[in-house]
Amino acid sequence: MEIIPKIQLAVADILTKQHQLDTAPEAVTVSPTKREFTGDYTVILFPFLKPLKSNPNELGHSIGGKLVEQSWITAYEIKGGFLNLSLSNALWKELLEGVSVDARTLDPQPKILIEYSSPNTNKPLHLGHIRNILLGWSCAQLYSAIGYEVIKTQIINDRGIAICKSMLAWQLYGEGKTPSKTGQKGDHFVGDYYVIFNQKLDEEYRLWQQTPEGQRIRETQARQDQDAGSFYKAYANTYFNEYSSLGRQSKELLLKWESGDPDTMHLWQTMNDWVYDGFNATYRELGVGFDTIYYESQTYLLGKETIEDGLAREIFYREEDGSVWIDLEDAGMDKKILLRSDGTSVYMTQDIGTAQHRYRDFRFNRMVYVVGDEQEYHFKVLFEILKRLGEPYADQLFHLAYGMVDLPTGKMKSREGTVVDADDLIAEVLMEARQAAIDRGEISDLQPQEQEKIIRAIALGALKFFIIKVNAKKRMTFNPAESLDLQGQTGPYIQNAYVRIRSIIRKAEQMEVSRGGQDYELVPEERELISLLLLYWDTVEQAALGFDPSGVANFAYQLAKSFHRYYHDFSILRAESAAAMAFRLGLIRKISMVLQHSMLMLGIDMPERM
């Protein structure tokens, strides 16, 4: 049973039948009564005063008087234009009994495709990927809960010059080493060679600067720009493309890949497989996965046929050099290239084709791209192009743009010195959680394997909750130590509430306590807890439709906080009566169930001890 719709229906019926004001239930605004007033739920009277030519006192008594004739409303109070209603004890218990975490069902069942992670195969997953992955996974959980069929996907950027740089570095400097021989995760192993390539390129560049040609260009650049430090940045691409031996070899490797050279393809597949093994290990650590995977090596040519079709329909136009563009100035954007003058595609071309391909594969009703906010303009352009092409799904595309994640120290241990590896961050949080467990000593009596299971649940719960609790659009700072604070707005704080409830329930089971409590009169704090529980599914739905898992994270925190306060103020196993104990046990069972489900929506496990 949902109480707010029940009140809306009852009030609308009174307004329609008693006052001849035809009123739809959804036109009646109902919300929980503020704590400083008497009552449980409040009806806002203002919208009906003018059409009925009435005043708050008169209309409030008219509606309230009719409602108390029904057994489920026991009293009412008028405060200005607000009608505060008190629910019966029996209804509160009925409402509590109806609290459920069963997934909703929709008929027909809509289909949503959610893309997240989408890494490059020349380096490991990093801190930004963690936020990306957790947001995507949580949105998938939420949409599944409200009745959607969810397809979790990613597109792996597994081709291009950056991949060839790693391949070339391994050929030149790898000496036959492999991840298994060195004991490294495959993604870190390959990523190290990408770093080595850039280090060797920098060395090569510095030597080239001493050549006559390098000195001549450097002097020319110095006359144009007095900031000598900006020289390499300004000239890097020209040097790589025109003078660098490493640049030449990388481009030759790319051409061999594009022509399907067997040896090159074998090396490419081997190194990518090393990376995939590493990625999958990180995904398993985070407890996430995918239903389908797309690869840029298979999709990069998609969209070119669509560009030709768009030219024929005069959606696009061709410049004199042969390049193809679209003019979006009338939509507040600029002109965008879709094919280069040599006929090669750009990322936008590929994304157009990939969207079309995915729609053919799944016939989705909605598609979400979880990508950093630096790509907002790219997706704005993509969606507009698909709309002009007449794609049937163009209005159902959404870019879940998220802000960067920083650390209090600016950076942690990193293999590139500029980004934080996902595995390093996970290891840091696990280390903090192990130390906290040692300091508290509360699970020291358990077997090491069981201790490690609990520590991992707490550490990953801390990491996930701390990141998800912040609205995706906001830039945030992740603090490993703060994320584990048992007294803060953290995952472990919520897990602790669950563990405490489970401990009480286990003790109650040994006492063989009855599940009754029909004669118990609820206190205001218990009505508040039930009222909060009743908001859960609305919170889940709003979080899903708004692509904002932080709503569920913050609900879970508020519920845990309310429980901790209730536990402090009221005895459960030593309640004043058997009826009180039975009711309170039933209440905390529902709280634990909702806490567990809400954290499941965020991909967080609940331990039985901590």
C-alpha positions in Angstrom: 0.0 0.0 0.0 1.2 3.5 -0.8 -0.1 6.0 1.7 0.2 9.3 -0.3 -1.9 8.0 -3.2 -4.4 6.7 -0.7 -4.7 10.2 0.9 -4.8 11.9 -2.5 -7.7 9.7 -3.6 -9.6 10.2 -0.4 -9.3 14.0 -0.6 -10.1 14.2 -4.3 -13.2 12.1 -3.7 -14.4 14.5 -0.9 -13.7 17.6 -3.1 -15.5 16.1 -6.1 -18.6 14.7 -4.2 -19.0 17.1 -1.3 -17.9 20.3 -3.0 -18.7 19.6 -6.7 -15.1 20.4 -7.6 -14.0 17.8 -10.1 -10.5 17.0 -8.8 -7.9 14.4 -10.0 -6.0 12.6 -7.2 -2.7 13.8 -8.6 -3.9 17.4 -8.2 -3.8 17.0 -4.4 -0.4 17.7 -2.9 0.5 15.5 0.1 3.8 15.3 2.0 5.0 14.1 5.4 4.2 16.5 8.1 7.1 18.6 9.4 8.4 17.5 12.8 7.4 20.7 14.6 3.7 20.1 13.9 1.3 17.4 15.1 0.3 14.9 12.5 1.8 12.4 10.0 0.9 13.7 6.6 -0.1 17.1 5.3 -2.5 18.1 2.6 -2.0 21.6 1.0 -5.3 23.4 0.8 -4.3 26.6 -1.1 -5.0 25.4 -4.7 -8.7 24.7 -3.8 -9.6 27.9 -1.8 -10.1 30.2 -4.7 -12.3 27.9 -6.9 -14.4 27.0 -3.9 -14.5 30.6 -2.6 -13.6 29.2 0.8 -11.0 29.8 3.5 -8.4 27.3 5.0 -10.3 26.9 8.3 -13.6 26.2 6.6 -12.2 23.8 4.0 -9.9 22.1 6.4 -12.7 21.2 8.8 -14.8 20.0 5.9 -12.2 17.7 4.5 -10.7 16.7 7.9 -14.2 16.0 9.4 -15.0 13.6 6.5 -11.6 11.9 6.7 -11.9 11.1 10.5 -15.1 9.3 9.8 -12.9 6.7 8.1 -11.1 4.4 10.5 -7.6 5.0 9.2 -7.5 8.8 10.0 -7.7 9.4 13.8 -7.3 13.2 14.0 -6.6 16.4 12.0 -5.2 19.8 12.6 -5.4 23.0 10.5 -2.3 25.2 10.3 -3.0 28.0 7.9 -3.5 26.5 4.5 -2.2 23.1 5.6 -4.3 20.2 6.8 -2.2 17.8 9.0 -3.6 14.3 9.3 -2.8 11.6 11.9 -3.0 8.0 10.8 -4.3 5.2 12.9 -2.1 2.7 14.7 -3.5 -0.1 12.6 -2.8 1.7 9.3 0.8 2.3 10.3 1.3 -1.4 11.0 -0.4 -2.3 7.7 1.9 0.1 5.9 5.0 -1.4 7.5 3.9 -4.9 6.6 3.6 -3.7 3.0 7.1 -2.4 2.7 8.8 -4.5 0.0 12.0 -4.5 -2.1 10.5 -6.6 -4.9 11.4 -5.2 -8.3 8.7 -3.4 -10.2 7.2 -4.8 -13.4 6.3 -2.9 -16.5 4.2 -4.1 -19.4 5.4 -3.7 -22.0 9.0 -3.8 -20.6 11.0 -0.9 -22.0 14.6 -1.5 -22.9 17.6 0.7 -21.9 21.2 0.4 -23.1 23.8 1.9 -20.8 27.4 2.4 -21.9 30.1 2.9 -19.3 33.8 2.4 -18.8 34.9 2.3 -22.5 38.7 2.3 -21.9 41.7 2.5 -24.2 43.9 -0.6 -24.5 47.2 1.3 -24.1 46.9 1.9 -20.4 45.1 0.7 -17.2 41.8 1.9 -15.8 42.2 5.0 -13.7 40.3 6.9 -11.0 38.0 8.6 -13.5 37.1 5.2 -14.8 36.0 4.1 -11.3 33.5 7.0 -11.1 32.4 6.2 -14.6 31.9 2.5 -13.9 30.2 3.0 -10.6 27.7 5.5 -12.0 26.9 3.2 -15.0 26.5 0.1 -12.9 24.3 1.9 -10.4 22.1 3.3 -13.1 21.7 -0.2 -14.6 20.7 -1.6 -11.1 18.2 1.2 -10.6 16.6 0.8 -14.0 16.4 -2.9 -13.6 14.6 -2.4 -10.2 11.9 -0.2 -11.8 11.1 -2.7 -14.4 13.4 -2.0 -17.4 15.3 -4.5 -19.4 18.9 -3.3 -19.1 21.7 -3.9 -21.5 25.1 -3.0 -20.0 27.7 -2.2 -22.6 31.0 -0.6 -23.4 33.0 0.2 -26.5 36.7 -0.5 -26.1 39.1 1.8 -27.9 41.5 -0.9 -29.2 43.0 0.6 -32.3 44.8 3.7 -33.5 48.2 5.3 -33.2 48.2 5.2 -29.3 47.9 1.4 -29.4 50.6 1.2 -32.0 52.9 3.2 -29.7 52.6 0.5 -27.0 53.2 -2.2 -29.6 56.3 -0.6 -31.0 57.8 0.1 -27.6 57.3 -3.6 -26.7 58.9 -4.7 -30.0 61.9 -2.3 -29.5 62.4 -2.6 -25.7 60.3 -5.6 -24.4 63.0 -8.3 -24.8 60.3 -10.9 -25.0 58.8 -10.1 -21.6 55.2 -11.0 -20.9 52.8 -10.3 -18.0 53.2 -13.9 -16.8 57.0 -13.7 -16.8 57.1 -10.4 -14.9 54.1 -11.0 -12.6 52.3 -7.9 -13.7 48.7 -7.4 -14.5 48.4 -7.2 -18.2 46.9 -3.7 -18.4 49.8 -2.3 -16.3 52.3 -4.2 -18.3 51.1 -2.8 -21.6 50.6 0.6 -20.0 54.2 0.7 -18.9 55.3 0.3 -22.6 53.1 3.3 -23.5 55.0 5.3 -20.9 58.3 3.9 -22.2 57.4 5.0 -25.7 56.8 8.6 -24.6 60.0 8.6 -22.6 62.0 7.4 -25.6 60.2 9.9 -27.8 61.2 12.7 -25.4 64.9 11.5 -25.5 64.8 11.3 -29.3 63.4 14.8 -29.5 66.0 16.3 -27.2 68.8 14.7 -29.4 67.1 16.0 -32.5 67.1 19.5 -31.1 70.9 19.4 -31.4 70.8 18.7 -35.2 71.1 21.6 -37.6 67.5 21.1 -38.7 66.3 21.0 -35.0 68.3 24.1 -34.1 67.0 26.0 -37.1 63.4 25.3 -36.3 64.0 25.9 -32.6 65.4 29.4 -33.4 62.5 30.1 -35.7 60.0 29.1 -32.9 61.9 31.1 -30.3 61.6 34.3 -32.4 57.8 33.7 -32.7 57.3 32.7 -29.1 59.6 33.9 -26.3 58.4 31.1 -24.0 60.9 28.4 -24.8 59.0 26.0 -22.6 56.1 26.1 -24.9 58.2 25.0 -27.9 57.7 21.2 -27.5 54.0 21.5 -26.8 53.5 23.7 -29.9 55.7 21.6 -32.1 55.1 18.1 -30.8 52.8 16.9 -33.6 54.9 18.3 -36.3 58.0 16.7 -34.9 56.3 13.4 -34.4 54.8 13.4 -38.0 57.8 14.8 -39.9 61.1 14.1 -38.1 60.7 11.4 -35.4 61.9 7.9 -36.2 59.6 6.5 -33.5 56.7 8.5 -35.1 57.5 7.0 -38.5 57.7 3.5 -37.2 54.4 3.9 -35.2 52.6 5.1 -38.4 54.0 2.3 -40.4 52.7 -0.2 -37.7 49.3 1.4 -38.0 49.3 1.1 -41.8 50.3 -2.6 -41.4 47.4 -3.1 -38.9 44.9 -1.4 -41.3 46.2 -3.7 -44.2 45.8 -6.8 -42.0 49.4 -7.8 -41.9 49.4 -11.2 -40.0 52.4 -10.5 -37.7 51.1 -7.1 -36.8 47.6 -8.4 -36.1 49.0 -11.2 -34.0 51.0 -8.8 -31.8 48.0 -6.5 -31.6 45.7 -9.3 -30.5 48.3 -10.7 -28.0 48.8 -7.3 -26.3 45.1 -6.5 -26.3 44.4 -9.8 -24.7 46.9 -9.0 -21.9 45.1 -5.7 -21.3 41.7 -7.4 -21.3 42.9 -9.9 -18.7 43.9 -6.9 -16.6 40.7 -5.0 -17.2 38.6 -8.0 -16.3 40.5 -8.5 -13.0 39.6 -4.9 -12.0 36.0 -5.3 -13.1 35.8 -8.5 -10.9 37.3 -6.6 -8.0 34.6 -3.9 -8.4 31.9 -6.5 -8.9 30.8 -5.2 -12.3 30.4 -6.5 -15.8 28.8 -6.1 -19.2 26.2 -7.8 -21.3 27.8 -6.9 -24.6 31.0 -5.3 -25.7 31.8 -3.3 -28.9 35.3 -2.8 -30.2 36.5 0.3 -32.1 38.5 -2.0 -34.4 35.1 -3.4 -35.5 33.2 -0.1 -35.5 35.6 2.6 -36.8 34.4 2.3 -40.4 30.8 2.5 -39.4 28.9 5.7 -40.3 30.7 6.4 -43.6 27.7 5.0 -45.6 25.4 7.2 -43.5 27.5 10.2 -44.4 27.0 9.5 -48.1 23.3 9.2 -47.5 23.3 12.5 -45.6 25.1 14.2 -48.5 22.4 12.9 -50.9 19.7 14.3 -48.6 21.6 17.6 -48.3 21.9 17.2 -44.5 25.7 17.4 -44.9 27.9 19.3 -47.5 31.2 18.8 -49.1 34.0 21.3 -49.1 36.3 21.9 -52.1 39.1 19.8 -50.5 36.6 16.8 -50.4 36.0 16.9 -46.7 32.4 16.5 -45.5 30.8 18.8 -42.9 27.5 19.6 -41.2 26.5 23.2 -40.2 24.8 23.3 -36.8 25.0 27.1 -36.3 21.2 27.3 -36.4 21.2 25.1 -33.3 23.7 27.2 -31.4 26.7 25.0 -32.3 29.4 25.3 -35.0 30.3 23.4 -38.1 31.5 19.9 -37.6 33.7 17.7 -39.8 32.5 14.2 -40.5 34.9 13.0 -43.2 38.4 14.2 -43.7 39.6 15.3 -47.2 41.2 11.9 -47.7 37.9 10.1 -47.0 38.9 8.8 -43.5 36.3 9.0 -40.7 36.5 10.9 -37.4 35.2 9.9 -34.0 31.8 11.6 -34.7 31.4 9.4 -37.8 32.1 6.3 -35.9 29.7 7.3 -33.1 26.9 7.9 -35.6 27.5 4.4 -37.0 27.8 2.8 -33.6 24.5 4.3 -32.4 22.8 3.0 -35.5 24.4 -0.4 -35.1 23.3 -0.7 -31.5 19.8 0.3 -32.3 19.6 -2.5 -34.9 21.0 -4.9 -32.4 18.7 -4.1 -29.5 15.9 -1.8 -30.6 16.3 0.1 -27.3 13.8 2.7 -26.0 16.6 4.7 -24.2 20.4 4.8 -24.5 22.8 6.4 -22.0 26.4 7.4 -22.5 28.3 7.6 -19.2 31.2 9.9 -20.2 33.1 12.7 -18.5 31.7 16.2 -18.8 34.6 17.3 -21.0 32.7 15.5 -23.8 29.4 17.4 -23.3 29.7 19.3 -26.6 30.6 16.1 -28.5 27.4 14.4 -27.4 25.3 17.5 -28.0 26.5 17.5 -31.6 26.1 13.7 -32.0 22.5 13.8 -30.7 21.6 16.7 -33.0 23.1 15.0 -36.1 21.2 11.8 -35.3 18.0 13.9 -35.0 18.6 15.5 -38.4 19.2 12.1 -39.9 15.7 11.1 -38.7 16.9 8.3 -36.4 13.8 7.1 -34.4 15.8 7.0 -31.1 17.4 10.4 -31.4 15.3 12.0 -28.7 15.9 9.1 -26.3 19.7 9.5 -26.0 21.2 10.9 -22.8 24.8 11.9 -21.8 25.4 11.2 -18.2 28.2 13.7 -17.8 30.3 13.4 -14.6 32.9 15.7 -13.1 36.5 14.8 -12.3 37.6 13.0 -9.2 40.5 14.5 -7.2 42.5 13.3 -4.2 43.4 15.3 -1.1 47.1 15.0 -2.0 46.5 15.8 -5.7 47.7 12.3 -6.8 48.6 8.9 -5.4 51.2 6.4 -6.6 50.8 6.3 -10.3 52.7 4.6 -13.1 52.4 7.7 -15.3 52.8 10.3 -12.7 49.7 12.2 -13.9 46.7 9.9 -13.2 45.7 7.5 -10.4 45.4 3.9 -11.4 42.2 2.2 -10.4 44.0 -0.7 -8.9 46.3 1.5 -6.8 43.2 3.3 -5.4 41.5 0.0 -4.6 44.6 -1.3 -2.9 44.9 2.0 -0.9 41.3 1.6 0.4 41.8 -2.0 1.2 45.0 -1.2 3.2 43.1 1.5 5.2 40.3 -1.0 5.9 42.7 -3.7 7.0 44.4 -1.3 9.4 41.0 -0.1 10.8 40.0 -3.7 11.4 43.2 -4.4 13.2 42.8 -1.3 15.3 39.2 -2.2 16.3 39.9 -5.9 16.7 36.2 -6.8 16.4 36.6 -9.6 13.8 40.0 -10.9 15.1 38.2 -14.1 16.3 37.2 -15.0 12.7 39.2 -17.2 10.3 41.6 -15.1 8.1 39.5 -15.9 5.0 36.3 -14.7 6.6 38.1 -11.6 7.9 39.4 -10.8 4.4 35.8 -11.2 3.0 34.5 -8.7 5.5 37.4 -6.2 5.0 36.8 -6.3 1.2 33.1 -5.7 1.6 33.8 -2.7 3.9 36.6 -1.3 1.7 34.7 -1.5 -1.6 31.5 -0.3 0.2 33.5 2.7 1.4 35.0 3.4 -2.1 31.7 3.0 -4.0 29.5 4.9 -1.5 31.9 7.9 -1.2 32.0 8.3 -5.0 28.3 7.7 -5.7 26.9 9.8 -2.9 28.1 12.9 -4.8 25.9 14.1 -7.6 27.5 13.1 -10.9 27.7 16.6 -12.3 29.9 17.8 -9.4 33.6 17.6 -9.3 34.6 15.7 -6.1 37.5 14.8 -3.9 37.9 11.2 -2.8 39.6 10.7 0.6 40.4 7.0 1.3 40.6 7.5 5.1 37.5 9.6 5.3 35.5 7.1 3.2 35.9 4.5 6.0 34.8 6.7 8.9 32.2 4.8 10.9 30.7 8.1 12.1 30.5 9.9 8.8 28.3 9.9 5.8 30.0 6.7 4.5 29.3 3.2 3.3 30.7 1.6 6.5 28.3 3.8 8.6 25.4 2.3 6.7 26.9 -1.2 6.8 27.3 -0.8 10.6 23.6 -0.1 10.9 22.8 -3.3 9.0 25.3 -5.3 11.0 23.8 -4.0 14.3 20.3 -5.0 13.2 21.4 -8.5 12.0 23.0 -9.0 15.4 19.8 -8.1 17.2 17.7 -10.4 15.0 20.1 -13.3 15.6 19.8 -12.8 19.4 16.0 -12.5 19.0 15.9 -15.8 17.1 17.6 -17.5 20.0 15.0 -16.0 22.3 12.2 -17.3 20.0 10.4 -13.9 20.1 6.9 -13.8 18.7 6.3 -11.7 15.5 3.2 -10.1 17.0 2.8 -6.6 18.3 -0.8 -5.9 17.3 -1.6 -4.3 20.7 1.4 -2.0 20.6 0.9 1.8 20.3 3.6 3.3 18.0 5.7 6.2 19.2 6.3 9.2 16.9 9.9 8.0 16.1 8.5 4.7 14.8 6.0 6.4 12.6 8.8 8.6 11.2 10.8 5.5 10.4 7.9 3.8 8.6 7.2 7.1 6.7 10.8 7.1 5.6 10.6 3.5 4.5 7.6 4.3 2.4 9.6 6.9 0.4 12.1 4.3 -0.7 10.6 3.3 -4.1 9.9 6.9 -5.0 13.5 7.6 -4.3 14.6 4.6 -6.5 12.4 5.7 -9.4 13.5 9.3 -9.2 17.2 8.3 -9.0 16.8 6.0 -12.1 14.8 8.5 -14.2 17.2 11.3 -13.2 20.3 9.2 -13.7 21.4 10.2 -10.2 22.3 7.3 -7.9 23.3 9.8 -5.3 19.6 10.0 -4.3 19.6 6.4 -3.2 23.0 6.7 -1.5 21.7 9.7 0.6 18.4 7.9 1.3 20.4 4.9 2.7 22.4 7.3 4.9 19.3 9.0 6.2 17.7 5.7 7.0 20.8 4.4 8.8 21.1 7.6 10.7 17.4 7.4 11.8 17.9 3.8 12.9 21.0 4.6 14.9 19.1 7.4 16.7 16.1 5.1 17.3 18.4 2.3 18.6 20.0 4.8 21.0 16.7 6.0 22.4 14.6 2.8 22.5 15.4 -0.7 23.8 14.4 -3.5 21.4 15.3 -6.8 23.1 14.6 -5.3 26.5 11.5 -3.4 25.4 8.8 -2.5 28.0 6.5 -5.3 26.8 6.4 -8.3 24.6 4.2 -6.5 22.1 6.7 -3.6 21.9 9.6 -6.0 21.4 7.7 -7.9 18.6 6.8 -4.7 16.8 10.3 -3.2 17.0 11.8 -6.4 15.7 9.4 -6.3 12.8 10.3 -2.7 12.2 14.1 -3.2 12.2 13.7 -6.3 9.9 12.2 -4.0 7.3 14.9 -1.4 7.9 17.6 -4.0 7.3 15.9 -5.2 4.2 15.6 -1.7 2.7 19.2 -0.8 3.7 20.5 -4.0 2.0 18.5 -3.4 -1.2 19.5 0.3 -1.4 23.2 -0.6 -1.1 22.7 -3.4 -3.7 21.5 -0.6 -6.0 25.0 0.9 -5.6 26.8 -2.4 -6.0 27.7 -2.6 -2.3 27.6 -5.9 -0.3 26.5 -5.9 3.4 28.6 -7.9 5.8 27.1 -9.8 8.7 29.9 -8.6 11.0 32.4 -5.7 11.0 
